[in-house]
Amino acid sequence: MDHVSVVVDDLEAAIAYFTELGMELEGRAPIEGPVVDSINAIDDIKVDIAMMKTPDGQGRLELTKFRSPAAIAGDPEVAPPNMLGLRSVMFTVDDLDDIVARLRSHGAELVGRVEQYEDVYRLCYLRGPANIIVALAEPLK
């Protein structure tokens, strides 16, 4: 897998959010033209993308902001965890409480509660920019 692409309504907020999570901005670019229109089957696409990479350089997340045509909200806009489609992006973290506090300063909200799964992980789901659900797992030592 090369990357996962996520459509956002506020590119700067999404970059800040995923930077706080430990990802690094790899690059930014405007994307448009006949090839992009053809691939997406939409005329006159104009987007700005930001490519974020994980600290180990193995994973990448493409954040996409549509300038034309405008992005549309899904139905329902704030999807429950059991809705069909991409559910969440999961990250392993060293200090779950610290990351949750830092992401909350960027508007993230817990979907449920922080829970412990057996003697293996502390886990939670956070809803962030564009209602993206980020799953966090802290391995227990």
A tleap script that builds the chain and sets N, CA, C and O, in Angstrom:
source leaprc.protein.ff14SB
mol = sequence {
  NMET ASP HIE VAL SER VAL VAL VAL ASP ASP
  LEU GLU ALA ALA ILE ALA TYR PHE THR GLU
  LEU GLY MET GLU LEU GLU GLY ARG ALA PRO
  ILE GLU GLY PRO VAL VAL ASP SER ILE ASN
  ALA ILE ASP ASP ILE LYS VAL ASP ILE ALA
  MET MET LYS THR PRO ASP GLY GLN GLY ARG
  LEU GLU LEU THR LYS PHE ARG SER PRO ALA
  ALA ILE ALA GLY ASP PRO GLU VAL ALA PRO
  PRO ASN MET LEU GLY LEU ARG SER VAL MET
  PHE THR VAL ASP ASP LEU ASP ASP ILE VAL
  ALA ARG LEU ARG SER HIE GLY ALA GLU LEU
  VAL GLY ARG VAL GLU GLN TYR GLU ASP VAL
  TYR ARG LEU CYS TYR LEU ARG GLY PRO ALA
  ASN ILE ILE VAL ALA LEU ALA GLU PRO LEU
  CLYS
}
set mol.1.N position { 0.846 -1.173 0.000 }
set mol.1.CA position { 0.000 0.000 0.000 }
set mol.1.C position { 0.887 1.230 0.000 }
set mol.1.O position { 1.873 1.294 0.734 }
set mol.2.N position { 0.537 2.202 -0.822 }
set mol.2.CA position { 1.303 3.433 -0.889 }
set mol.2.C position { 0.801 4.451 0.127 }
set mol.2.O position { 1.588 4.997 0.900 }
set mol.3.N position { -0.518 4.714 0.132 }
set mol.3.CA position { -1.068 5.680 1.082 }
set mol.3.C position { -2.585 5.564 1.157 }
set mol.3.O position { -3.213 4.896 0.335 }
set mol.4.N position { -3.158 6.221 2.147 }
set mol.4.CA position { -4.600 6.361 2.300 }
set mol.4.C position { -4.909 7.824 2.066 }
set mol.4.O position { -4.193 8.697 2.556 }
set mol.5.N position { -5.977 8.106 1.317 }
set mol.5.CA position { -6.361 9.480 1.021 }
set mol.5.C position { -7.632 9.837 1.786 }
set mol.5.O position { -8.585 9.059 1.822 }
set mol.6.N position { -7.635 11.024 2.399 }
set mol.6.CA position { -8.766 11.493 3.174 }
set mol.6.C position { -9.121 12.900 2.710 }
set mol.6.O position { -8.254 13.770 2.632 }
set mol.7.N position { -10.404 13.123 2.402 }
set mol.7.CA position { -10.872 14.449 2.001 }
set mol.7.C position { -11.203 15.241 3.263 }
set mol.7.O position { -11.927 14.763 4.137 }
set mol.8.N position { -10.667 16.454 3.347 }
set mol.8.CA position { -10.883 17.322 4.507 }
set mol.8.C position { -11.422 18.676 4.049 }
set mol.8.O position { -11.248 19.066 2.895 }
set mol.9.N position { -12.076 19.386 4.963 }
set mol.9.CA position { -12.580 20.711 4.622 }
set mol.9.C position { -11.626 21.821 5.042 }
set mol.9.O position { -11.725 22.936 4.530 }
set mol.10.N position { -10.708 21.544 5.957 }
set mol.10.CA position { -9.740 22.531 6.425 }
set mol.10.C position { -8.358 21.865 6.413 }
set mol.10.O position { -7.989 21.158 7.350 }
set mol.11.N position { -7.610 22.104 5.342 }
set mol.11.CA position { -6.318 21.442 5.159 }
set mol.11.C position { -5.332 21.817 6.255 }
set mol.11.O position { -4.619 20.952 6.763 }
set mol.12.N position { -5.278 23.085 6.626 }
set mol.12.CA position { -4.328 23.517 7.666 }
set mol.12.C position { -4.628 22.850 9.005 }
set mol.12.O position { -3.710 22.416 9.702 }
set mol.13.N position { -5.906 22.766 9.367 }
set mol.13.CA position { -6.282 22.120 10.629 }
set mol.13.C position { -5.930 20.634 10.598 }
set mol.13.O position { -5.462 20.087 11.596 }
set mol.14.N position { -6.151 19.983 9.466 }
set mol.14.CA position { -5.833 18.556 9.347 }
set mol.14.C position { -4.325 18.324 9.431 }
set mol.14.O position { -3.881 17.368 10.067 }
set mol.15.N position { -3.537 19.190 8.795 }
set mol.15.CA position { -2.079 19.076 8.882 }
set mol.15.C position { -1.631 19.222 10.338 }
set mol.15.O position { -0.816 18.435 10.821 }
set mol.16.N position { -2.158 20.216 11.027 }
set mol.16.CA position { -1.796 20.437 12.431 }
set mol.16.C position { -2.186 19.236 13.293 }
set mol.16.O position { -1.424 18.825 14.168 }
set mol.17.N position { -3.353 18.682 13.052 }
set mol.17.CA position { -3.862 17.538 13.810 }
set mol.17.C position { -2.945 16.327 13.648 }
set mol.17.O position { -2.531 15.721 14.635 }
set mol.18.N position { -2.632 15.979 12.406 }
set mol.18.CA position { -1.808 14.798 12.177 }
set mol.18.C position { -0.342 15.038 12.526 }
set mol.18.O position { 0.379 14.086 12.827 }
set mol.19.N position { 0.114 16.287 12.491 }
set mol.19.CA position { 1.456 16.622 12.975 }
set mol.19.C position { 1.514 16.389 14.484 }
set mol.19.O position { 2.496 15.850 14.995 }
set mol.20.N position { 0.468 16.795 15.189 }
set mol.20.CA position { 0.397 16.581 16.641 }
set mol.20.C position { 0.410 15.089 16.969 }
set mol.20.O position { 0.893 14.685 18.027 }
set mol.21.N position { -0.117 14.285 16.068 }
set mol.21.CA position { -0.140 12.840 16.257 }
set mol.21.C position { 1.229 12.213 16.009 }
set mol.21.O position { 1.437 11.036 16.303 }
set mol.22.N position { 2.163 12.995 15.469 }
set mol.22.CA position { 3.523 12.506 15.254 }
set mol.22.C position { 3.896 12.327 13.798 }
set mol.22.O position { 5.014 11.918 13.484 }
set mol.23.N position { 2.956 12.635 12.900 }
set mol.23.CA position { 3.267 12.522 11.474 }
set mol.23.C position { 4.028 13.760 11.012 }
set mol.23.O position { 3.982 14.809 11.654 }
set mol.24.N position { 4.718 13.622 9.903 }
set mol.24.CA position { 5.521 14.720 9.349 }
set mol.24.C position { 4.989 15.083 7.969 }
set mol.24.O position { 4.658 14.211 7.165 }
set mol.25.N position { 4.913 16.384 7.709 }
set mol.25.CA position { 4.500 16.859 6.390 }
set mol.25.C position { 5.604 16.536 5.394 }
set mol.25.O position { 6.718 17.047 5.506 }
set mol.26.N position { 5.293 15.686 4.421 }
set mol.26.CA position { 6.267 15.284 3.416 }
set mol.26.C position { 6.261 16.253 2.234 }
set mol.26.O position { 7.301 16.494 1.621 }
set mol.27.N position { 5.092 16.807 1.916 }
set mol.27.CA position { 5.004 17.738 0.800 }
set mol.27.C position { 3.580 18.183 0.564 }
set mol.27.O position { 2.624 17.580 1.051 }
set mol.28.N position { 3.463 19.261 -0.200 }
set mol.28.CA position { 2.158 19.820 -0.555 }
set mol.28.C position { 2.167 20.113 -2.040 }
set mol.28.O position { 3.215 20.391 -2.623 }
set mol.29.N position { 0.974 20.049 -2.659 }
set mol.29.CA position { 0.895 20.365 -4.082 }
set mol.29.C position { -0.538 20.640 -4.491 }
set mol.29.O position { -1.470 20.034 -3.962 }
set mol.30.N position { -0.717 21.567 -5.444 }
set mol.30.CA position { -2.028 21.692 -6.083 }
set mol.30.C position { -2.104 20.620 -7.176 }
set mol.30.O position { -1.122 20.360 -7.871 }
set mol.31.N position { -3.258 20.013 -7.315 }
set mol.31.CA position { -3.445 18.964 -8.316 }
set mol.31.C position { -4.683 19.317 -9.150 }
set mol.31.O position { -5.749 19.608 -8.607 }
set mol.32.N position { -4.522 19.285 -10.481 }
set mol.32.CA position { -5.636 19.536 -11.385 }
set mol.32.C position { -5.227 19.139 -12.790 }
set mol.32.O position { -4.062 18.831 -13.041 }
set mol.33.N position { -6.178 19.145 -13.698 }
set mol.33.CA position { -5.889 18.872 -15.099 }
set mol.33.C position { -6.722 17.738 -15.660 }
set mol.33.O position { -7.435 17.056 -14.925 }
set mol.34.N position { -6.628 17.540 -16.974 }
set mol.34.CA position { -7.453 16.544 -17.660 }
set mol.34.C position { -7.281 15.116 -17.135 }
set mol.34.O position { -8.257 14.370 -17.064 }
set mol.35.N position { -6.075 14.730 -16.772 }
set mol.35.CA position { -5.862 13.369 -16.263 }
set mol.35.C position { -6.592 13.189 -14.941 }
set mol.35.O position { -7.226 12.158 -14.718 }
set mol.36.N position { -6.510 14.183 -14.064 }
set mol.36.CA position { -7.188 14.115 -12.768 }
set mol.36.C position { -8.698 14.063 -12.978 }
set mol.36.O position { -9.391 13.287 -12.320 }
set mol.37.N position { -9.212 14.889 -13.897 }
set mol.37.CA position { -10.647 14.872 -14.210 }
set mol.37.C position { -11.073 13.490 -14.684 }
set mol.37.O position { -12.100 12.968 -14.250 }
set mol.38.N position { -10.282 12.898 -15.574 }
set mol.38.CA position { -10.611 11.607 -16.170 }
set mol.38.C position { -10.591 10.485 -15.134 }
set mol.38.O position { -11.498 9.653 -15.109 }
set mol.39.N position { -9.581 10.454 -14.291 }
set mol.39.CA position { -9.474 9.408 -13.264 }
set mol.39.C position { -10.670 9.446 -12.321 }
set mol.39.O position { -11.195 8.406 -11.923 }
set mol.40.N position { -11.099 10.672 -11.964 }
set mol.40.CA position { -12.172 10.838 -10.987 }
set mol.40.C position { -13.562 10.914 -11.604 }
set mol.40.O position { -14.560 10.881 -10.883 }
set mol.41.N position { -13.643 11.015 -12.934 }
set mol.41.CA position { -14.927 11.168 -13.646 }
set mol.41.C position { -15.692 12.396 -13.166 }
set mol.41.O position { -16.917 12.374 -13.046 }
set mol.42.N position { -14.948 13.469 -12.894 }
set mol.42.CA position { -15.522 14.755 -12.502 }
set mol.42.C position { -14.775 15.823 -13.284 }
set mol.42.O position { -13.545 15.807 -13.327 }
set mol.43.N position { -15.502 16.758 -13.908 }
set mol.43.CA position { -14.865 17.830 -14.676 }
set mol.43.C position { -14.343 18.940 -13.775 }
set mol.43.O position { -14.946 19.271 -12.755 }
set mol.44.N position { -13.208 19.506 -14.175 }
set mol.44.CA position { -12.628 20.695 -13.554 }
set mol.44.C position { -12.265 20.518 -12.077 }
set mol.44.O position { -12.520 21.399 -11.257 }
set mol.45.N position { -11.670 19.374 -11.752 }
set mol.45.CA position { -11.218 19.152 -10.375 }
set mol.45.C position { -9.992 20.010 -10.101 }
set mol.45.O position { -9.053 20.071 -10.895 }
set mol.46.N position { -10.034 20.664 -8.956 }
set mol.46.CA position { -8.888 21.417 -8.448 }
set mol.46.C position { -8.800 21.105 -6.961 }
set mol.46.O position { -9.717 21.412 -6.198 }
set mol.47.N position { -7.693 20.496 -6.555 }
set mol.47.CA position { -7.505 20.157 -5.148 }
set mol.47.C position { -6.126 20.605 -4.691 }
set mol.47.O position { -5.221 20.819 -5.496 }
set mol.48.N position { -5.993 20.738 -3.394 }
set mol.48.CA position { -4.692 20.917 -2.756 }
set mol.48.C position { -4.489 19.688 -1.899 }
set mol.48.O position { -5.387 19.281 -1.161 }
set mol.49.N position { -3.306 19.092 -1.996 }
set mol.49.CA position { -3.026 17.924 -1.169 }
set mol.49.C position { -1.828 18.188 -0.271 }
set mol.49.O position { -0.945 18.986 -0.585 }
set mol.50.N position { -1.830 17.493 0.850 }
set mol.50.CA position { -0.684 17.476 1.756 }
set mol.50.C position { -0.401 16.007 2.049 }
set mol.50.O position { -1.290 15.278 2.489 }
set mol.51.N position { 0.817 15.578 1.810 }
set mol.51.CA position { 1.191 14.192 2.077 }
set mol.51.C position { 1.895 14.150 3.424 }
set mol.51.O position { 2.913 14.810 3.632 }
set mol.52.N position { 1.337 13.365 4.331 }
set mol.52.CA position { 1.884 13.202 5.676 }
set mol.52.C position { 2.504 11.811 5.758 }
set mol.52.O position { 1.969 10.853 5.199 }
set mol.53.N position { 3.645 11.701 6.464 }
set mol.53.CA position { 4.251 10.375 6.627 }
set mol.53.C position { 4.444 10.066 8.103 }
set mol.53.O position { 4.608 10.959 8.934 }
set mol.54.N position { 4.418 8.782 8.399 }
set mol.54.CA position { 4.620 8.332 9.774 }
set mol.54.C position { 6.091 8.500 10.149 }
set mol.54.O position { 6.942 8.573 9.262 }
set mol.55.N position { 6.406 8.564 11.435 }
set mol.55.CA position { 7.795 8.767 11.852 }
set mol.55.C position { 8.770 7.724 11.303 }
set mol.55.O position { 9.937 8.036 11.063 }
set mol.56.N position { 8.301 6.483 11.101 }
set mol.56.CA position { 9.195 5.455 10.566 }
set mol.56.C position { 9.287 5.492 9.040 }
set mol.56.O position { 10.042 4.725 8.443 }
set mol.57.N position { 8.519 6.384 8.411 }
set mol.57.CA position { 8.550 6.533 6.962 }
set mol.57.C position { 7.832 5.432 6.199 }
set mol.57.O position { 7.864 5.417 4.968 }
set mol.58.N position { 7.189 4.513 6.900 }
set mol.58.CA position { 6.536 3.378 6.253 }
set mol.58.C position { 5.090 3.644 5.830 }
set mol.58.O position { 4.596 2.995 4.908 }
set mol.59.N position { 4.411 4.573 6.477 }
set mol.59.CA position { 3.009 4.860 6.167 }
set mol.59.C position { 2.811 6.296 5.736 }
set mol.59.O position { 3.512 7.196 6.199 }
set mol.60.N position { 1.842 6.511 4.839 }
set mol.60.CA position { 1.555 7.863 4.383 }
set mol.60.C position { 0.053 8.088 4.328 }
set mol.60.O position { -0.726 7.177 4.050 }
set mol.61.N position { -0.325 9.319 4.598 }
set mol.61.CA position { -1.715 9.749 4.584 }
set mol.61.C position { -1.802 10.995 3.715 }
set mol.61.O position { -1.138 11.996 3.986 }
set mol.62.N position { -2.624 10.932 2.667 }
set mol.62.CA position { -2.817 12.090 1.793 }
set mol.62.C position { -4.057 12.844 2.245 }
set mol.62.O position { -5.159 12.295 2.244 }
set mol.63.N position { -3.878 14.091 2.628 }
set mol.63.CA position { -4.987 14.954 3.010 }
set mol.63.C position { -5.357 15.779 1.782 }
set mol.63.O position { -4.499 16.454 1.212 }
set mol.64.N position { -6.623 15.734 1.368 }
set mol.64.CA position { -7.070 16.376 0.136 }
set mol.64.C position { -8.150 17.400 0.425 }
set mol.64.O position { -9.172 17.079 1.032 }
set mol.65.N position { -7.927 18.628 -0.005 }
set mol.65.CA position { -8.902 19.718 0.125 }
set mol.65.C position { -9.387 20.071 -1.281 }
set mol.65.O position { -8.597 20.515 -2.115 }
set mol.66.N position { -10.686 19.874 -1.552 }
set mol.66.CA position { -11.260 20.218 -2.847 }
set mol.66.C position { -11.524 21.716 -2.932 }
set mol.66.O position { -12.194 22.294 -2.076 }
set mol.67.N position { -10.981 22.337 -3.990 }
set mol.67.CA position { -11.319 23.730 -4.302 }
set mol.67.C position { -12.455 23.757 -5.316 }
set mol.67.O position { -13.315 24.636 -5.268 }
set mol.68.N position { -12.457 22.777 -6.248 }
set mol.68.CA position { -13.498 22.690 -7.263 }
set mol.68.C position { -13.603 21.243 -7.713 }
set mol.68.O position { -12.577 20.628 -8.003 }
set mol.69.N position { -14.775 20.687 -7.780 }
set mol.69.CA position { -16.002 21.157 -7.150 }
set mol.69.C position { -15.890 21.045 -5.631 }
set mol.69.O position { -14.987 20.387 -5.115 }
set mol.70.N position { -16.798 21.679 -4.934 }
set mol.70.CA position { -16.777 21.647 -3.472 }
set mol.70.C position { -16.961 20.211 -2.984 }
set mol.70.O position { -17.676 19.422 -3.601 }
set mol.71.N position { -16.317 19.889 -1.885 }
set mol.71.CA position { -16.504 18.582 -1.259 }
set mol.71.C position { -17.939 18.472 -0.765 }
set mol.71.O position { -18.562 19.474 -0.414 }
set mol.72.N position { -18.451 17.267 -0.742 }
set mol.72.CA position { -19.814 17.057 -0.254 }
set mol.72.C position { -19.770 16.187 0.992 }
set mol.72.O position { -18.914 15.313 1.128 }
set mol.73.N position { -20.702 16.441 1.892 }
set mol.73.CA position { -20.770 15.669 3.133 }
set mol.73.C position { -21.475 14.346 2.873 }
set mol.73.O position { -22.385 14.262 2.050 }
set mol.74.N position { -21.040 13.319 3.587 }
set mol.74.CA position { -21.685 12.020 3.496 }
set mol.74.C position { -22.993 12.011 4.258 }
set mol.74.O position { -23.362 12.997 4.896 }
set mol.75.N position { -23.686 10.895 4.188 }
set mol.75.CA position { -24.959 10.776 4.882 }
set mol.75.C position { -24.901 9.542 5.766 }
set mol.75.O position { -24.834 8.441 5.219 }
set mol.76.N position { -24.921 9.635 7.052 }
set mol.76.CA position { -24.941 10.881 7.819 }
set mol.76.C position { -23.549 11.513 7.861 }
set mol.76.O position { -22.539 10.825 7.710 }
set mol.77.N position { -23.510 12.819 8.067 }
set mol.77.CA position { -22.233 13.533 8.048 }
set mol.77.C position { -21.288 13.026 9.121 }
set mol.77.O position { -20.096 12.849 8.871 }
set mol.78.N position { -21.816 12.793 10.314 }
set mol.78.CA position { -21.004 12.223 11.394 }
set mol.78.C position { -21.375 10.745 11.474 }
set mol.78.O position { -22.298 10.357 12.191 }
set mol.79.N position { -20.640 9.936 10.726 }
set mol.79.CA position { -20.950 8.513 10.605 }
set mol.79.C position { -20.666 7.769 11.907 }
set mol.79.O position { -19.662 8.027 12.571 }
set mol.80.N position { -21.557 6.844 12.267 }
set mol.80.CA position { -21.290 6.005 13.434 }
set mol.80.C position { -20.219 4.974 13.094 }
set mol.80.O position { -19.958 4.717 11.919 }
set mol.81.N position { -19.597 4.382 14.110 }
set mol.81.CA position { -18.523 3.421 13.856 }
set mol.81.C position { -18.939 2.187 13.057 }
set mol.81.O position { -18.074 1.491 12.526 }
set mol.82.N position { -20.239 1.896 12.956 }
set mol.82.CA position { -20.676 0.704 12.228 }
set mol.82.C position { -21.151 1.010 10.803 }
set mol.82.O position { -21.767 0.149 10.175 }
set mol.83.N position { -20.882 2.209 10.277 }
set mol.83.CA position { -21.281 2.552 8.920 }
set mol.83.C position { -20.313 1.914 7.920 }
set mol.83.O position { -19.106 1.870 8.159 }
set mol.84.N position { -20.845 1.424 6.809 }
set mol.84.CA position { -20.007 0.830 5.777 }
set mol.84.C position { -19.010 1.845 5.235 }
set mol.84.O position { -19.315 3.035 5.155 }
set mol.85.N position { -17.828 1.383 4.864 }
set mol.85.CA position { -16.804 2.254 4.304 }
set mol.85.C position { -15.577 2.279 5.195 }
set mol.85.O position { -15.473 1.505 6.147 }
set mol.86.N position { -14.652 3.169 4.883 }
set mol.86.CA position { -13.432 3.303 5.669 }
set mol.86.C position { -13.804 3.712 7.082 }
set mol.86.O position { -14.443 4.745 7.282 }
set mol.87.N position { -13.414 2.918 8.059 }
set mol.87.CA position { -13.834 3.152 9.438 }
set mol.87.C position { -12.892 4.072 10.200 }
set mol.87.O position { -13.326 5.064 10.785 }
set mol.88.N position { -11.603 3.745 10.195 }
set mol.88.CA position { -10.672 4.534 10.982 }
set mol.88.C position { -9.257 4.289 10.477 }
set mol.88.O position { -8.999 3.360 9.711 }
set mol.89.N position { -8.356 5.140 10.923 }
set mol.89.CA position { -6.931 4.968 10.698 }
set mol.89.C position { -6.327 4.774 12.087 }
set mol.89.O position { -6.510 5.618 12.964 }
set mol.90.N position { -5.602 3.659 12.298 }
set mol.90.CA position { -5.078 3.358 13.631 }
set mol.90.C position { -3.589 3.646 13.722 }
set mol.90.O position { -2.811 3.364 12.810 }
set mol.91.N position { -3.223 4.225 14.871 }
set mol.91.CA position { -1.829 4.532 15.171 }
set mol.91.C position { -1.458 3.913 16.508 }
set mol.91.O position { -2.250 3.944 17.450 }
set mol.92.N position { -0.258 3.351 16.597 }
set mol.92.CA position { 0.300 2.906 17.862 }
set mol.92.C position { 1.014 4.099 18.483 }
set mol.92.O position { 1.788 4.781 17.811 }
set mol.93.N position { 0.757 4.353 19.765 }
set mol.93.CA position { 1.349 5.502 20.448 }
set mol.93.C position { 2.012 5.040 21.744 }
set mol.93.O position { 1.685 3.982 22.281 }
set mol.94.N position { 2.945 5.848 22.233 }
set mol.94.CA position { 3.648 5.522 23.475 }
set mol.94.C position { 2.884 5.972 24.716 }
set mol.94.O position { 2.939 5.311 25.753 }
set mol.95.N position { 2.167 7.101 24.614 }
set mol.95.CA position { 1.467 7.660 25.772 }
set mol.95.C position { 0.082 8.117 25.316 }
set mol.95.O position { -0.089 9.242 24.848 }
set mol.96.N position { -0.889 7.244 25.458 }
set mol.96.CA position { -2.248 7.501 24.984 }
set mol.96.C position { -2.848 8.758 25.601 }
set mol.96.O position { -3.428 9.577 24.889 }
set mol.97.N position { -2.716 8.919 26.906 }
set mol.97.CA position { -3.314 10.078 27.579 }
set mol.97.C position { -2.732 11.386 27.060 }
set mol.97.O position { -3.461 12.358 26.864 }
set mol.98.N position { -1.424 11.413 26.838 }
set mol.98.CA position { -0.779 12.616 26.314 }
set mol.98.C position { -1.285 12.939 24.912 }
set mol.98.O position { -1.608 14.091 24.621 }
set mol.99.N position { -1.357 11.938 24.046 }
set mol.99.CA position { -1.815 12.163 22.672 }
set mol.99.C position { -3.276 12.616 22.655 }
set mol.99.O position { -3.630 13.534 21.915 }
set mol.100.N position { -4.124 11.980 23.464 }
set mol.100.CA position { -5.534 12.383 23.522 }
set mol.100.C position { -5.639 13.842 23.950 }
set mol.100.O position { -6.389 14.605 23.342 }
set mol.101.N position { -4.911 14.240 24.970 }
set mol.101.CA position { -4.948 15.636 25.440 }
set mol.101.C position { -4.470 16.588 24.350 }
set mol.101.O position { -5.073 17.639 24.134 }
set mol.102.N position { -3.395 16.225 23.667 }
set mol.102.CA position { -2.861 17.102 22.618 }
set mol.102.C position { -3.820 17.201 21.435 }
set mol.102.O position { -3.996 18.282 20.873 }
set mol.103.N position { -4.445 16.081 21.049 }
set mol.103.CA position { -5.385 16.122 19.924 }
set mol.103.C position { -6.673 16.846 20.298 }
set mol.103.O position { -7.298 17.477 19.446 }
set mol.104.N position { -7.072 16.761 21.559 }
set mol.104.CA position { -8.256 17.523 22.005 }
set mol.104.C position { -8.029 19.021 21.822 }
set mol.104.O position { -8.976 19.761 21.553 }
set mol.105.N position { -6.793 19.471 21.964 }
set mol.105.CA position { -6.511 20.899 21.760 }
set mol.105.C position { -6.687 21.291 20.292 }
set mol.105.O position { -6.710 22.477 19.962 }
set mol.106.N position { -6.811 20.296 19.412 }
set mol.106.CA position { -7.075 20.531 17.989 }
set mol.106.C position { -8.525 20.200 17.639 }
set mol.106.O position { -8.867 20.065 16.464 }
set mol.107.N position { -9.374 20.068 18.656 }
set mol.107.CA position { -10.797 19.837 18.427 }
set mol.107.C position { -11.236 18.384 18.419 }
set mol.107.O position { -12.413 18.110 18.181 }
set mol.108.N position { -10.337 17.443 18.670 }
set mol.108.CA position { -10.716 16.029 18.675 }
set mol.108.C position { -11.635 15.719 19.846 }
set mol.108.O position { -11.522 16.310 20.920 }
set mol.109.N position { -12.549 14.778 19.614 }
set mol.109.CA position { -13.462 14.326 20.660 }
set mol.109.C position { -13.436 12.804 20.712 }
set mol.109.O position { -13.406 12.141 19.675 }
set mol.110.N position { -13.447 12.253 21.924 }
set mol.110.CA position { -13.533 10.804 22.064 }
set mol.110.C position { -14.863 10.319 21.502 }
set mol.110.O position { -15.901 10.934 21.743 }
set mol.111.N position { -14.835 9.214 20.752 }
set mol.111.CA position { -16.069 8.607 20.255 }
set mol.111.C position { -16.757 7.890 21.411 }
set mol.111.O position { -17.969 8.014 21.584 }
set mol.112.N position { -16.001 7.152 22.192 }
set mol.112.CA position { -16.497 6.442 23.371 }
set mol.112.C position { -15.604 6.777 24.546 }
set mol.112.O position { -15.477 7.941 24.926 }
set mol.113.N position { -14.982 5.757 25.123 }
set mol.113.CA position { -14.072 5.959 26.250 }
set mol.113.C position { -12.742 5.303 25.948 }
set mol.113.O position { -12.638 4.464 25.053 }
set mol.114.N position { -11.725 5.692 26.703 }
set mol.114.CA position { -10.445 4.989 26.678 }
set mol.114.C position { -10.667 3.687 27.449 }
set mol.114.O position { -11.168 3.702 28.573 }
set mol.115.N position { -10.291 2.567 26.839 }
set mol.115.CA position { -10.498 1.261 27.457 }
set mol.115.C position { -9.220 0.439 27.377 }
set mol.115.O position { -8.343 0.698 26.554 }
set mol.116.N position { -9.139 -0.547 28.244 }
set mol.116.CA position { -8.024 -1.479 28.207 }
set mol.116.C position { -8.520 -2.801 27.627 }
set mol.116.O position { -9.527 -3.344 28.082 }
set mol.117.N position { -7.814 -3.317 26.624 }
set mol.117.CA position { -8.132 -4.611 26.043 }
set mol.117.C position { -7.164 -5.641 26.618 }
set mol.117.O position { -5.975 -5.655 26.301 }
set mol.118.N position { -7.710 -6.498 27.469 }
set mol.118.CA position { -6.939 -7.529 28.164 }
set mol.118.C position { -5.667 -6.898 28.740 }
set mol.118.O position { -5.713 -5.793 29.279 }
set mol.119.N position { -4.530 -7.602 28.627 }
set mol.119.CA position { -3.257 -7.056 29.112 }
set mol.119.C position { -2.392 -6.635 27.935 }
set mol.119.O position { -1.164 -6.648 28.013 }
set mol.120.N position { -3.065 -6.253 26.822 }
set mol.120.CA position { -2.349 -6.002 25.583 }
set mol.120.C position { -2.271 -4.518 25.233 }
set mol.120.O position { -1.182 -4.007 24.971 }
set mol.121.N position { -3.412 -3.814 25.223 }
set mol.121.CA position { -3.465 -2.414 24.770 }
set mol.121.C position { -4.415 -1.584 25.618 }
set mol.121.O position { -5.352 -2.105 26.223 }
set mol.122.N position { -4.156 -0.278 25.650 }
set mol.122.CA position { -5.163 0.728 25.992 }
set mol.122.C position { -5.571 1.297 24.648 }
set mol.122.O position { -4.711 1.607 23.823 }
set mol.123.N position { -6.871 1.442 24.410 }
set mol.123.CA position { -7.395 1.839 23.110 }
set mol.123.C position { -8.440 2.934 23.222 }
set mol.123.O position { -9.107 3.072 24.248 }
set mol.124.N position { -8.574 3.715 22.151 }
set mol.124.CA position { -9.688 4.649 22.041 }
set mol.124.C position { -9.852 5.072 20.590 }
set mol.124.O position { -8.961 4.887 19.761 }
set mol.125.N position { -11.019 5.647 20.306 }
set mol.125.CA position { -11.297 6.265 19.016 }
set mol.125.C position { -11.524 7.746 19.249 }
set mol.125.O position { -12.243 8.138 20.168 }
set mol.126.N position { -10.901 8.575 18.401 }
set mol.126.CA position { -11.093 10.025 18.436 }
set mol.126.C position { -11.651 10.477 17.098 }
set mol.126.O position { -11.234 9.995 16.045 }
set mol.127.N position { -12.599 11.407 17.148 }
set mol.127.CA position { -13.127 12.015 15.928 }
set mol.127.C position { -12.443 13.362 15.769 }
set mol.127.O position { -12.484 14.197 16.673 }
set mol.128.N position { -11.808 13.575 14.604 }
set mol.128.CA position { -11.037 14.789 14.365 }
set mol.128.C position { -11.556 15.571 13.174 }
set mol.128.O position { -12.751 15.537 12.883 }
set mol.129.N position { -10.664 16.284 12.476 }
set mol.129.CA position { -11.059 17.107 11.335 }
set mol.129.C position { -11.835 16.288 10.309 }
set mol.129.O position { -11.510 15.128 10.056 }
set mol.130.N position { -12.861 16.896 9.721 }
set mol.130.CA position { -13.715 16.263 8.716 }
set mol.130.C position { -14.338 14.974 9.245 }
set mol.130.O position { -14.675 14.078 8.470 }
set mol.131.N position { -14.491 14.883 10.563 }
set mol.131.CA position { -15.093 13.726 11.234 }
set mol.131.C position { -14.319 12.424 11.036 }
set mol.131.O position { -14.885 11.337 11.142 }
set mol.132.N position { -13.015 12.540 10.745 }
set mol.132.CA position { -12.165 11.366 10.584 }
set mol.132.C position { -12.012 10.692 11.946 }
set mol.132.O position { -11.725 11.352 12.945 }
set mol.133.N position { -12.207 9.374 11.976 }
set mol.133.CA position { -11.991 8.629 13.218 }
set mol.133.C position { -10.563 8.085 13.210 }
set mol.133.O position { -10.168 7.341 12.313 }
set mol.134.N position { -9.806 8.474 14.227 }
set mol.134.CA position { -8.455 7.975 14.425 }
set mol.134.C position { -8.491 7.047 15.627 }
set mol.134.O position { -8.944 7.430 16.706 }
set mol.135.N position { -8.012 5.822 15.435 }
set mol.135.CA position { -7.913 4.865 16.526 }
set mol.135.C position { -6.500 4.934 17.080 }
set mol.135.O position { -5.527 5.005 16.330 }
set mol.136.N position { -6.403 4.913 18.402 }
set mol.136.CA position { -5.095 4.963 19.058 }
set mol.136.C position { -4.937 3.714 19.932 }
set mol.136.O position { -5.866 3.311 20.633 }
set mol.137.N position { -3.750 3.115 19.877 }
set mol.137.CA position { -3.462 1.926 20.686 }
set mol.137.C position { -2.122 2.130 21.376 }
set mol.137.O position { -1.099 2.366 20.734 }
set mol.138.N position { -2.156 2.032 22.710 }
set mol.138.CA position { -0.928 2.105 23.502 }
set mol.138.C position { -0.612 0.692 24.009 }
set mol.138.O position { -1.340 0.162 24.849 }
set mol.139.N position { 0.466 0.082 23.509 }
set mol.139.CA position { 0.823 -1.262 23.993 }
set mol.139.C position { 1.147 -1.209 25.482 }
set mol.139.O position { 1.820 -0.291 25.952 }
set mol.140.N position { 0.661 -2.205 26.214 }
set mol.140.CA position { 0.977 -2.288 27.647 }
set mol.140.C position { 2.270 -3.071 27.794 }
set mol.140.O position { 2.473 -4.093 27.139 }
set mol.141.N position { 3.130 -2.583 28.653 }
set mol.141.CA position { 4.459 -3.197 28.836 }
set mol.141.C position { 4.372 -4.437 29.663 }
set mol.141.O position { 5.389 -5.082 29.917 }
savepdb mol mol.pdb
quit
